């Protein structure tokens, strides 16, 4: 066979497969974005019943956003924001302490400790909901005071999620620590002066995920708030809008709320995307 | 089973190789489980030996020690104080005082009630002032169990500290004998940011885990052996007490309540477990392979705008899941957007039964889960795919391998090796994927024969959503929820155990660094 011809054949094949890929990618992008585009459109729809068979509103308006402002949504948003901020700080500190220690130190209890936490993680967290609720209730941290309660429980148990950042710390060469130790640095100085600057991606990744987590926190938050609107977070509150007896009057407001919740989180995420990707690929897989 | 050597194995036909692998895998499961129990037995023996050695050590420390050592068996930290280690001594002594104070004031009370979780329930008593009967609350089973467990934790901590205190005396004697100087309190504090830095770092996280994870789990596991439920809440209606293994008997009995049209708990458990495993399998592997496909398409040479395609997908990771899940759930509803649009266009006459037909609902959740999961998998796999050495592909091309062969022989093995641990955690994570199921279907459509005192059960319910429904719905059979939770643990542990013994890349942590 003529070599030239074979080469040409490969080229057209390649071009054809690239065209197929482009078509697939466009379809994928449309499928993945469409629901979110729908939400945005419906958030501007003035006719508020949910059972309509169209996406583009017949009547545009800001009515849903005004409804949102007049509802308890403000309170829920503030609650969630406080929880997210607090856990962004505290969860990050706890998880980094945990993962750094388990990655860098070799002490007698390290192996048993990690095995113990692995086994602990096999119990479904849902199981402990009842008792945690009762403990929080005893402390007076339920219903309207749910916010500090949720922060407490979320932060206290966050040490279990050390895997991703430990995986990242494992990739930083140990020879760096050893060199610094030889030069007389204490363990604390090694962490503070050498590891932390190198670990910037994972620190930002942890802050980001810790901040984003509470926005979707649902089951336990609902259990702790126990029907008191003042203690809801956005997920719990907006879930109550989509129950069968509420959905007809609140559906479009739900869409508007979705936009308001998703917008800042998404923008933040897009800005820090680079670190997220580094964290995920560096740490999540190695585990 | 006949074991083949490597050479013999290579000579087998493809089909025989497959059968051989399959059989050896199946054989490895009972072997693995057997191995596990052998390990546990060995562990117990080892533990017994250690305890004996400790006791012996304590005895020799006591016999050979001077009066200071002997006194510090009773007054913790005395040895340290007597030798000028004020900080350590005071800490030990303080702990002992707090412990004794706690045990005398409250701990002893909770401990004494722990045997049957309270004797006297609420009762109606005549109140002369009000001239009517009022309810008087007496024991509180819930608190007895909770504080009983806490007290036992505290006692264990005390024994451990007491042992450390004894060790201190031995250490002091050794150091003094060798003529070195004892560490001062200042040295101790300094070492907390240096040699003992790990203790400083771990202190806070471990306290959190102990109080808010370990203690609740111990408590809830114990609940499985009581009759704690909505009508025995341990306080305002009736006390609950120990019932032994009765609840496990209930869960695994095959007697159905035919008059009420209900099936047995075993049947329900079996059904839900089967679906949970099917769901976890499909949710994990569809996402994994499709996510890898998307990543490879974007990574392919000659595809432009790589960043844009990635950004579009990554954006959907950022949007809180409850928004997208609840929205999509309503979109697929009987009278939701999708059905309405299809009917308006005249493509269908009846709404499609996305959430009302069991099979439709199960397939729909799996498909929507693909929509949820692919961006994340795309992100993970992109990084790994780019790390595969390019010369592997170059030499494969020279040998005339086509794209499929390259994928089968290079990409896939590499990916599976690197992501093995991730696949395992993602499988067990999906088994407990509460949010996706609960927000999409809430477990619907309802399985009438399985619903009853344990709350309403649906065809898409996982064990974890069932656990939640038992807790919050029906007659609040907390003890049954606890049994389900323990079973989830058992299933996850078994799967992990088997996978750990089969997968090479998890076994050795240090290899990976």
Interface residues (C-beta under 8 A of the other chain):
Chain A: X14 X18 X21 X22 X24 X25 X28 X29 X31 X32 X33 X35 X36 X38 X39 X50 X51 X52 X53 X54 X55 X94 X95 X97 X98 X100 X101 X105 X107 X117 X119 X120 X122 X123 X124 X125 X126 X127 X128 X129 X130 X131 X132 X134 X135 X152 X153 X155 X156 X157 X158 X159 X160 X163 X170 X171 X174 X186 X187 X188 X191 X212 X215 X216 X218 X219 X223 X234 X235 X238 X239 X242 X247 X251 X254 X255 X258 X261 X262 X265 X266 X268 X269 X270 X273 X276 X277 X280 X281 X282 X284 X285 X286 X287
Chain B: X142 X146 X193 X194 X195 X197 X198 X201 X202 X204 X205 X206 X208 X209 X211 X212 X213 X214 X216 X217 X219 X220 X294 X297 X298 X300 X302 X303 X309 X311 X312 X313 X314 X315 X316 X317 X318 X319 X320 X321 X322 X323 X324 X326 X327 X328 X330 X331 X335 X336 X337 X340 X341 X343 X344 X371 X374 X375 X376 X379 X380 X382 X383 X384 X418 X419 X421 X422 X425 X428 X432 X434 X435 X438 X439 X463 X464 X467 X468 X471 X472 X478 X481 X482 X485 X488 X489 X492 X493 X496 X512 X513
